[in-house]
Amino acid sequence: MSETCAGILALEPFRVVQSPPAAYYIPDFITEAEEAYLLQQVYGAPKPKWTQLSGRRLQNWGGLPHAKGMVLEKLPSWLQAYADKVSSLGVFEGKLANHVLVNEYRPGEGIMPHEDGCLYFPTVTTINLGSHTLLDFYHPVSRGQQTEDEEESTPRTEEQRHFQSLLLKPRSLLVLREDMYVRYLHGIRPAPEDAVTEKVANAALCGSALGETLQRGTRVSLTIRHVPKVLKTTIVLGRRK
């Protein structure tokens, strides 16, 4: 058996069986000491590394993914160690993670439903730091491939398209593959707190009870991915032939 297959099989005990293929939730993937170390490194990064967006701010490490290819930048050692740790699970099918997006969400902030797209290997992994969040999943809006009857039955509003959530607690690792990556949208509602409802597919894995309300703190996520298309040489901007 290849190391890749062995790694994926090792994740099976962590599969969220109530989800479409395939979501894996690993609680306590890192220790409290590792969490404190990673947060220290994130907030110790130079100020120019931060980009402020509506609803969150982020750091981009490894290069800027682009349709023409990513100019590869070396990850700092504190991120490389965890990119290697995630890669060793076999989730990138023998390839190594080469890109990390660091997101900071304060209470009340979120991100609209979206897909990660084709610039990345079709697996996304996320290490969660500092606070929990609720990651919501949605049926996509019709892309013109459905019959008239199917289009009539497709939910239209965001609330109607929401079919499931995953509770992500500090120090956990989330892995999304297959349909959960390529078929459905995911997002985080801008809210200061979250209620555990029957739509939270991994509530039992998190030790949370239905009806429980969780107050959000500041959350930092490390989104670790593999960008397949990498440029071998640096592009010199503005140069004309």
N, C-alpha and C positions, 0 to 999 in steps of 0.2 A: 504494500500500500504506500502511495506517495505521501510525503510530508504534508502536502496541501490537503489531501483527502483526510488524513489523520487529524489535521487541525480543525477542519470543518466538523468532523464527527465529534471531536472533543467539545464543540460548542452545543451539541444537541441537547444536553441537559438544561441549557439556558434558552432554548427556543421558546418564544411566546406562542403557544399552540393556538390561542384564540385569534391570532393575526393571520392574514394571508401570508404566503411565502414571501420573504422570510425575515423575521425579526428575532434578534437574540439580545437578551438583557442580562448582563453580568454584574450583579451587585458587588461592591467592594473590590473592584478590579485593581484599585490602588489603595494604599494605606492613608491614614490621616496625615502622617509625616510627609508622604509623597505629595498629597494634595496641598499642604502648606508650602512645600518647596516649589511646586509648579505655580501657585499663585504668586509667590515671591518673585519668580522669574518673569511672569507675565507683567506684573506691575513695576518691575525693574527695567523693562525694555525702554529704549529711547523714545521720547515723546513723538518723534516723527513716524514711528512705526504704527501709531494709532490713526485710524481713519474713522471719522464720525459720520454715521449714517442716521437716517430717521428711524428711531426705535432701538438703536444699538450702536456700539462702536466695535471695531475689529482690528486685528493685526493679521497681515498676510505673510506667510513664511514659505520659502521653497521656490518662489517665482510667481509670475502672474499667468494663470491659465488662459490660453487663447486658442481660437480655432486653428491658427497656423502653427501652433506649438508653443510650449512653455520654455522660456530661457531659464534653465535650471540654476537655482541658487542653493548653496549648501545650508542645510538646516543647522541651527545652533545645537550644541551637544545636549542641552536640556530637553529639546524637542526630539532630537534624533533617537534618544534612548527609548522614548515612548512610541515613536513611529516604528522602531524595530520590534518593540514588544507586541504591538498590534499586528504587524506583518507576520510575526512568528506564529500567529493563529491560523495562517493559511487563507485568510479572507480575501486576499488579492490574488489568489491562485498562483502562488510562487513569485509574484512580483513584490516589490518593496514600496512602501509608502514614501512619497517624495514631496508631499504638500500638506501643510497644516494651516487651517484658518482658526484663529482665536477670536471668539466672540464674547463680548461682555453685555449682559442684559441686566439692567436694574429693575427693581419691582415696578410693574406696570408697563414694561417694554416688551415687545414681541417682534415677530416677523410674519409677513403675509404668506398664505399658502403658495408653495412653489415646488419646482423639481430641480434637482441638482444638474441635470442635463448630461450631454454626451461628451463633455470635455474630460470627464473622469471615468476611470474604471467603474463599472456599475455596482459598486459597494461603497457605502459611507459608514465610517466608524466615528463615534463621539465619546470622549471622556468628559464627564461632568464634574465641575468644581464649584464649591461654595454654597450652592443652593439647589433645591429641586426645581424642575419645571414640568409642565405638561406639554408634550409634543402631540399635536393633533394631526390626523390624517383625513384626507378628503378624496372623494371621487373627482376626477378631472372634468372640466367642462367638455362637452362634445367637440370632437375635432373633425366632424364631417364624415366619420366612418360608420356611423350607426344608421339603422333603418329608421323610417319615420316613427314606427311604434316605439322603438328603443329611445329615440330622442324625446318622445312625449313622456316617457317614464323616467327620464334622467332628472334628478333633483336639480333645481336651478339656483337657489340661494346657497350662500356659503354654509349656513347652518344646516340646510337640508343635505348638503354634500358631505358634511362631517360624519364619519361612520365609526371612528375609533380614536382613542388616545393612548399614549404610553407615558407613564410616570417615570421621570428620570431623576434619581436621587444622587446626591453628591457621592463622588468616587466610583460611580458606576460606569460601565461601558455599554454603549448601544451599537449594534451592527445591523444595518439594513441592506438586504440583497434582493435579487429577483424582482417580483412584482412590487414589493414594498419600496424598491428604488425606482423602477422604470415606469410603473403604472399609476401610482398614487402621488398626490401632492402632500406636503407636510408643512406645518407652520406652528407658530406659538402665538396664542392670543395675548394681546396687551392687557394684562390684568394683574392686580396686586396679590391675588390669592387664587387657589385652585380647589375645586370640589372633586372628591373621588366619587365618580358615578359608575354605573354599570358599563359605560363605554371605555373605562380605563382597563385595558386588556391584561395588564400585568400587575394589577393591584395586589394580588396575593403574593406574587414574587417580591413585592416591595414591603410586605407586611402592613399594608394600609387597608383600612376598613371602609366599606361603602358609607357615604355620608360624611366622611372626615373632610375637614377644611384645612388646607395647608397654606401658610403665609409665605410668600416668596421673599427671598433676600436677593442680594446681587449674585448672579450666576455667571460663571465663565465656562465656556465650552471649548474643547480642543477637537476640531473636526479634522480627522486624519484620513487622507485619501491618496490614491495613486493616479497621477496624470500620465497617460500612456504616451502622448505625443510630446516629445521633448526635443528642442532644437539643440544641435551639437555646437553651434557657434553663436556668438553674441551678435545681435542685430544692432548696427549703428544707425540710430535714428537720424533722419534728415539728409543722409548721404544719397546723392544721385549718381547713377552710372552714366 
